[in-house]
Amino acid sequence: MREVCPTILGHSGGAETALVWQVGGQTSRGMLRDPEWKCLRLSKMSHVELRNGSWQAGSSHRQAQSCVKEVDYDINEHSPYNPKRSLGDLKGRPVPFAT
């Protein structure tokens, strides 16, 4: 099981994709030693659970992310990726459901 904090959600090559800050759990190489950025295909995830805990954000990038090509959500209020929606804009408001 991985413990992650999603940062950017969207699509790449037609697949739902997330750029996440992994803070704990397993990686493809064994137990995570230090938090790190990961690019995950959501269709390959199983046994997903929500958990209580504080949100953790990764350190800043020195280069642009290439994980998510079409950005739907970005937690960064001043996202350079022109997301369709900004989670920063939704603070304090009910989250609308996509239809």
C-alpha positions in Angstrom: 0.0 0.0 0.0 1.2 3.5 -0.8 0.4 6.6 1.2 0.1 9.6 -1.1 -1.1 13.2 -1.3 -2.3 13.9 -4.9 -1.2 17.2 -6.3 -2.2 17.2 -9.9 -5.0 15.2 -11.5 -5.8 14.8 -15.2 -5.1 12.7 -18.2 -2.1 11.5 -20.2 -2.6 9.5 -23.4 -6.3 9.1 -22.6 -5.5 7.5 -19.1 -6.5 9.1 -15.8 -3.2 10.1 -14.2 -2.1 11.7 -10.9 1.1 13.4 -9.9 1.4 12.6 -6.2 3.8 13.2 -3.2 4.3 9.7 -1.8 4.9 10.0 2.0 4.9 6.4 3.1 4.2 2.7 2.2 5.5 0.6 -0.6 7.1 1.5 -3.9 8.1 -0.8 -6.8 11.5 -1.1 -5.1 10.3 -1.9 -1.6 9.5 0.3 1.4 9.7 4.1 0.8 12.7 5.5 2.6 12.1 9.2 1.9 9.1 11.0 0.5 9.2 11.5 -3.3 7.2 12.5 -6.3 5.4 9.7 -8.2 3.3 9.6 -11.4 0.5 7.1 -11.1 -2.0 5.7 -13.6 -5.3 5.6 -11.7 -6.6 2.6 -13.7 -3.8 0.5 -12.3 -4.6 1.3 -8.6 -6.6 -1.1 -6.5 -7.6 -1.4 -2.8 -7.6 2.4 -2.4 -8.5 3.8 1.0 -8.9 7.2 2.4 -7.1 7.9 5.7 -7.0 10.6 8.3 -3.9 12.7 8.6 -2.3 15.9 7.7 -1.8 16.9 4.1 1.8 16.9 3.0 3.2 18.7 0.0 6.5 18.0 -1.8 9.4 20.3 -2.3 9.3 22.6 -5.3 10.2 21.3 -8.7 13.2 22.7 -10.6 11.6 21.6 -13.9 8.1 21.4 -15.2 6.1 18.2 -14.5 5.5 15.9 -17.4 3.4 13.3 -15.7 -0.1 14.8 -16.4 -0.5 16.2 -20.0 -4.1 17.5 -19.6 -4.5 19.0 -16.2 -8.0 18.9 -14.7 -7.1 19.8 -11.1 -4.1 21.3 -9.5 -3.9 22.0 -5.8 -1.5 24.9 -6.5 -3.5 28.2 -6.5 -1.1 29.7 -9.1 -0.7 26.7 -11.3 1.3 27.2 -14.5 -0.6 24.3 -16.2 -3.9 26.0 -16.9 -6.0 23.4 -15.1 -9.7 23.1 -15.9 -10.4 23.6 -12.2 -8.2 24.9 -9.3 -8.7 23.3 -5.9 -7.3 26.5 -4.4 -10.3 28.3 -5.8 -12.7 25.8 -4.1 -11.4 26.5 -0.6 -14.4 27.1 1.7 -16.9 26.2 -1.0 -18.8 23.0 -1.6 -17.1 20.9 -4.2 -19.2 20.5 -7.3 -19.8 17.1 -8.8 -18.8 16.4 -12.3 -21.6 15.1 -14.6 
